[in-house]
Amino acid sequence: MHRPRKEMIAETRAKLIAAARHAFGTVGYAEASMDDFTASAGLTRGALYHHFGDKKGLLQAVIAEIDGEMAERVNEVASKAPTRWQHFVDECTSYIEMALEPEIQRIMFRDGPAVLGDPAQWPNASACIASMTDHLTKLQDEGVVVPELDPETTSRLINGASSQAAQRIANSKDPEATSKKAIAAFKQLLEGLRKRVDGTLG
């Protein structure tokens, strides 16, 4: 029996994304050959152009897949936090810490920004900011975060800071040392949002 067209399309896309992800993660975007990864997937350039438009479109698809996996991991870590505030901190910092992983480091934080531009403008950024805004709004309602801050604006600033921290780690000659410094500085920034017992910042 013939397989459903939808199933065949999904399989073709999955094969191309898997082959490209391996190539981008090992040799990098610039050095990855479309002929090599289409051949390794048992497909043609025509299939790549049909499904993704070009190599850049395929990179966007790979990034979307990795980003989804990162979001799941971040949520898993943060879900174990004892308080909403700690959940928020863990969510932000665990994302930055992933910049130490070779595949994520190269694709998400080096080649991605170089090829696709500012991560704050990527499609996935909107969902991230919306989630962060929701967390901050609830933290304000609970009296944990100072009420004077606008949640969405603050979320955009935090998102930008976490992205810059991750890129700094990814491009560092000593990622481990840079990660420790970046996480420490980032946590200190977040602490500045908290409301003291006397009602002041920090």
Secondary structure, DSSP 8 states (H G I E B T S, - for coil): ----HHHHHHHHHHHHHHHHHHHHHHT-TTT--HHHHHHHTT--HHHHHHHHSSHHHHHHHHHHHHHHHHHHHHHHHHTT-SSHHHHHHHHHHHHHHGGGSHHHHHIIIIIHHHHH--GGGSHHHHHHHHHHHHHHHHHHHTTSB-TTS-HHHHHHHHHHHHHHHHHHHHT-SSHHHHHHHHHHHHHHHHHTTBB-TTS-B-
